[in-house]
Amino acid sequence: MIPNNDLSFQMFSSREAETMEEQLSLLAELGYTDIQPFFFGPPESMDTVREDAAAMKRHGLTAKSGHFTFDIFETQPDLVAEIARAYGMWLVVLPYIDPEDRPSNAEGWKAIGAKLARFTEEMKARGLTFAYHNHEFEMVPLADGSYPIDHLLGETVPFEPDLAWMVVGGADPLVWLKKYSGRIPAVHVKDKAAEGENEDQMGFADLGHGVLDWQTLWDASVEAGAELMVVEHDMPGDWRRFARRSIESLRRIGGTA
């Protein structure tokens, strides 16, 4: 079953839309109940944030989680909390480490992990859960055989795994879901196209139209403690098609069809 009956959609998937209203209207019409906004930097103003949050609520949607950049967590933790309060988020996620900031050895990754542990405590002090979100590079072993993801998460940092990116990185999602069971508040639900297909879409596919066994992955994610399952596509050819086809698959896989 879908945890908490949420049908959540990462707004990065629909960033090609002309307006926020266009996105919210279609997502609500299709039956999504929750969105996951993203902030690539500080918003222009909190007035804009509050306006978007109000529009979301008018459409009967919630935003229980959101993505924020490293710099915002590091320099403006109170702003993260203010945005989260405006939307009603309980989970705030760091989704990416820029290529120029990625270390080449375990010591460097551990140093970043120490910062993530600090973010975890800072957000906890503000009544929020912090989590880190992977791509492929954290899943590739270093020269010493260790994995960047382990150094980043350490002993305390919660994890929002993106299972399709894991597969791109050569990792087995089931292994990592089991390893971090109990520290996974949310999972990104993404499908991978067959090798050589959808290259104009970064090799990803609409949920249920790719090669991943999402029923098995879904069940393992819920067993690992995921409370939010967030559908995403990094570069859909048509975000409306992606949203429509993916909610059909969400309902089927999540047991609400």
TORRO-905682 format. One line per field, with one value per residue (C-alpha): residue in three letters; chain; x, y, z. Coordinates in nm, 3 decimals. Layout:
BEGIN
type	c(ALA  ...) $
mol	c(A  ...) $
u	c(X  ...) $
v	c(Y  ...) $
w	c(Z  ...) $
***
This chain:
BEGIN
type	c(MET  ILE  PRO  ASN  ASN  ASP  LEU  SER  PHE  GLN  MET  PHE  SER  SER  ARG  GLU  ALA  GLU  THR  MET  GLU  GLU  GLN  LEU  SER  LEU  LEU  ALA  GLU  LEU  GLY  TYR  THR  ASP  ILE  GLN  PRO  PHE  PHE  PHE  GLY  PRO  PRO  GLU  SER  MET  ASP  THR  VAL  ARG  GLU  ASP  ALA  ALA  ALA  MET  LYS  ARG  HIS  GLY  LEU  THR  ALA  LYS  SER  GLY  HIS  PHE  THR  PHE  ASP  ILE  PHE  GLU  THR  GLN  PRO  ASP  LEU  VAL  ALA  GLU  ILE  ALA  ARG  ALA  TYR  GLY  MET  TRP  LEU  VAL  VAL  LEU  PRO  TYR  ILE  ASP  PRO  GLU  ASP  ARG  PRO  SER  ASN  ALA  GLU  GLY  TRP  LYS  ALA  ILE  GLY  ALA  LYS  LEU  ALA  ARG  PHE  THR  GLU  GLU  MET  LYS  ALA  ARG  GLY  LEU  THR  PHE  ALA  TYR  HIS  ASN  HIS  GLU  PHE  GLU  MET  VAL  PRO  LEU  ALA  ASP  GLY  SER  TYR  PRO  ILE  ASP  HIS  LEU  LEU  GLY  GLU  THR  VAL  PRO  PHE  GLU  PRO  ASP  LEU  ALA  TRP  MET  VAL  VAL  GLY  GLY  ALA  ASP  PRO  LEU  VAL  TRP  LEU  LYS  LYS  TYR  SER  GLY  ARG  ILE  PRO  ALA  VAL  HIS  VAL  LYS  ASP  LYS  ALA  ALA  GLU  GLY  GLU  ASN  GLU  ASP  GLN  MET  GLY  PHE  ALA  ASP  LEU  GLY  HIS  GLY  VAL  LEU  ASP  TRP  GLN  THR  LEU  TRP  ASP  ALA  SER  VAL  GLU  ALA  GLY  ALA  GLU  LEU  MET  VAL  VAL  GLU  HIS  ASP  MET  PRO  GLY  ASP  TRP  ARG  ARG  PHE  ALA  ARG  ARG  SER  ILE  GLU  SER  LEU  ARG  ARG  ILE  GLY  GLY  THR  ALA) $
mol	c(A  A  A  A  A  A  A  A  A  A  A  A  A  A  A  A  A  A  A  A  A  A  A  A  A  A  A  A  A  A  A  A  A  A  A  A  A  A  A  A  A  A  A  A  A  A  A  A  A  A  A  A  A  A  A  A  A  A  A  A  A  A  A  A  A  A  A  A  A  A  A  A  A  A  A  A  A  A  A  A  A  A  A  A  A  A  A  A  A  A  A  A  A  A  A  A  A  A  A  A  A  A  A  A  A  A  A  A  A  A  A  A  A  A  A  A  A  A  A  A  A  A  A  A  A  A  A  A  A  A  A  A  A  A  A  A  A  A  A  A  A  A  A  A  A  A  A  A  A  A  A  A  A  A  A  A  A  A  A  A  A  A  A  A  A  A  A  A  A  A  A  A  A  A  A  A  A  A  A  A  A  A  A  A  A  A  A  A  A  A  A  A  A  A  A  A  A  A  A  A  A  A  A  A  A  A  A  A  A  A  A  A  A  A  A  A  A  A  A  A  A  A  A  A  A  A  A  A  A  A  A  A  A  A  A  A  A  A  A  A  A  A  A  A  A  A  A  A  A  A  A  A  A  A  A  A  A) $
u	c(0.000  0.104  0.243  -0.005  -0.197  0.019  0.061  0.362  0.523  0.866  0.813  1.152  0.977  0.738  0.979  0.916  0.562  0.500  0.338  0.299  -0.078  -0.048  0.142  -0.077  -0.399  -0.304  -0.149  -0.460  -0.683  -0.487  -0.521  -0.184  -0.221  0.130  0.411  0.781  0.899  1.265  1.475  1.795  1.877  1.708  1.363  1.314  1.102  0.901  0.594  0.642  0.683  0.365  0.174  0.284  0.199  -0.146  -0.207  -0.103  -0.353  -0.630  -0.581  -0.610  -0.243  0.019  0.398  0.534  0.890  1.116  1.462  1.715  2.074  2.382  2.448  2.105  2.144  2.493  2.432  2.057  1.912  1.644  1.529  1.491  1.275  1.069  0.998  0.916  0.666  0.499  0.437  0.381  0.688  0.831  1.114  1.386  1.630  1.973  1.956  2.294  2.663  2.806  3.079  3.344  3.276  3.307  3.618  3.833  3.899  3.725  3.858  3.698  3.363  3.375  3.433  3.115  2.938  3.030  2.853  2.546  2.543  2.545  2.257  2.067  2.097  2.025  1.707  1.604  1.638  1.391  1.142  1.236  1.381  1.684  1.782  2.037  1.936  2.172  2.256  2.490  2.829  2.782  2.720  3.052  3.327  3.639  3.995  3.991  3.668  3.449  3.144  3.085  2.726  2.840  3.074  2.799  2.536  2.765  2.580  2.303  2.207  1.869  1.850  1.611  1.734  1.676  1.666  1.699  2.012  2.148  2.107  2.279  2.569  2.589  2.438  2.165  1.884  1.764  2.103  2.106  1.742  1.818  2.142  1.976  1.639  1.493  1.677  1.475  1.188  1.123  1.214  1.228  1.023  1.187  1.208  1.496  1.459  1.615  1.978  2.007  1.649  1.522  1.867  1.705  1.545  1.872  1.787  1.491  1.131  0.782  0.705  0.592  0.724  1.087  1.286  1.292  1.086  0.907  0.669  0.962  1.139  0.822  0.761  1.124  1.105  0.797  0.958  1.262  1.035  0.963  0.672  0.678  0.713  0.788  0.762  1.023  1.176  1.487  1.408  1.070  0.997  0.649  0.590  0.212  0.241  0.486  0.252  -0.048  0.118  0.308  0.007  -0.157  0.149  0.167  -0.184  -0.119  0.213  0.100  -0.213  -0.478  -0.576) $
v	c(0.000  0.361  0.496  0.748  0.725  1.001  1.025  1.255  1.428  1.597  1.934  1.917  1.678  1.951  2.246  2.295  2.411  2.782  2.847  2.697  2.708  2.491  2.229  2.229  2.219  1.912  1.725  1.775  1.676  1.354  1.264  1.350  1.454  1.579  1.768  1.799  2.152  2.230  2.537  2.579  2.885  3.127  3.231  3.581  3.656  3.478  3.644  3.427  3.118  3.196  3.260  2.925  2.746  2.907  2.800  2.448  2.440  2.576  2.271  2.041  1.945  1.916  1.944  1.720  1.745  1.969  1.985  2.257  2.321  2.264  2.638  2.712  2.446  2.572  2.947  2.997  2.713  2.946  3.019  2.645  2.622  2.926  2.782  2.445  2.605  2.794  2.470  2.242  2.027  1.790  1.657  1.874  1.712  1.791  1.642  1.704  1.779  1.977  1.801  2.055  1.988  1.608  1.467  1.189  1.005  0.878  1.157  1.420  1.246  1.202  1.576  1.644  1.377  1.566  1.871  1.663  1.533  1.894  1.980  1.684  1.824  2.181  2.079  1.856  2.158  2.336  2.051  1.907  1.585  1.626  1.369  1.325  1.219  1.023  1.021  0.771  0.903  0.824  0.459  0.403  0.259  0.463  0.337  0.194  0.003  0.225  0.408  0.784  0.728  0.555  0.842  1.095  0.924  0.823  0.702  0.961  1.118  1.002  0.890  0.962  0.705  0.745  0.384  0.441  0.652  0.367  0.130  0.380  0.378  -0.002  -0.060  -0.299  -0.092  -0.384  -0.406  -0.039  -0.028  -0.309  -0.150  0.179  0.041  0.260  0.569  0.612  0.862  0.886  0.722  0.863  0.646  0.658  0.411  0.334  0.275  -0.024  0.021  0.254  0.381  0.727  0.877  1.218  1.163  1.076  0.708  0.726  0.620  0.696  0.490  0.142  0.183  0.098  -0.206  -0.181  -0.424  -0.150  -0.378  -0.547  -0.215  -0.055  -0.332  -0.317  0.062  0.044  -0.231  -0.005  0.256  0.499  0.729  0.921  0.772  1.053  0.996  1.177  1.196  1.410  1.495  1.373  1.427  1.542  1.614  1.588  1.240  1.144  1.266  1.086  0.752  0.753  0.801  0.507  0.299  0.446  0.330  -0.015  -0.066  0.100  -0.111  0.159  0.090) $
w	c(0.000  -0.048  0.282  0.426  0.095  -0.057  -0.433  -0.448  -0.747  -0.763  -0.929  -1.102  -1.341  -1.457  -1.464  -1.839  -1.761  -1.814  -1.477  -1.132  -1.180  -1.491  -1.294  -0.986  -1.185  -1.386  -1.094  -0.883  -1.173  -1.225  -0.858  -0.708  -0.345  -0.264  -0.438  -0.368  -0.454  -0.522  -0.455  -0.657  -0.449  -0.212  -0.341  -0.478  -0.175  0.088  -0.061  -0.371  -0.155  0.036  -0.287  -0.432  -0.108  -0.104  -0.465  -0.374  -0.089  -0.312  -0.533  -0.233  -0.242  0.032  0.020  0.291  0.159  -0.045  -0.202  -0.115  -0.223  -0.009  0.017  0.161  0.430  0.511  0.517  0.570  0.780  0.915  0.560  0.495  0.805  0.704  0.359  0.510  0.750  0.465  0.277  0.574  0.503  0.761  0.540  0.382  0.142  -0.003  -0.356  -0.515  -0.475  -0.763  -0.967  -0.872  -0.503  -0.519  -0.349  -0.490  -0.164  0.147  0.368  0.147  0.145  0.522  0.559  0.362  0.565  0.882  0.741  0.655  1.013  1.128  0.892  1.036  1.387  1.280  1.104  1.394  1.624  1.394  1.405  1.064  0.929  0.703  0.439  0.162  -0.191  -0.417  -0.785  -0.950  -0.839  -0.468  -0.554  -0.735  -0.510  -0.441  -0.487  -0.133  -0.200  0.017  -0.112  -0.103  0.007  0.326  0.411  0.344  0.557  0.841  1.148  1.167  0.833  0.695  0.331  0.043  -0.210  -0.582  -0.690  -1.065  -1.016  -0.803  -1.094  -1.326  -1.080  -1.093  -0.747  -0.635  -0.477  -0.264  -0.093  -0.003  0.106  0.348  0.468  0.560  0.666  0.939  0.812  0.491  0.532  0.157  -0.174  -0.526  -0.757  -1.099  -1.387  -1.619  -1.992  -2.164  -2.261  -2.559  -2.534  -2.431  -2.463  -2.510  -2.168  -1.989  -2.026  -1.789  -1.852  -1.728  -1.420  -1.519  -1.875  -1.804  -1.701  -1.321  -1.113  -0.926  -0.739  -0.567  -0.513  -0.377  -0.127  -0.012  0.022  0.241  0.446  0.492  0.651  0.367  0.451  0.121  -0.225  -0.471  -0.846  -1.059  -1.405  -1.458  -1.820  -1.946  -2.312  -2.211  -1.844  -1.882  -2.033  -1.761  -1.487  -1.635  -1.705  -1.378  -1.152  -1.324  -1.236  -0.885  -0.812  -0.949  -0.774  -0.452  -0.427  -0.477  -0.839) $
***
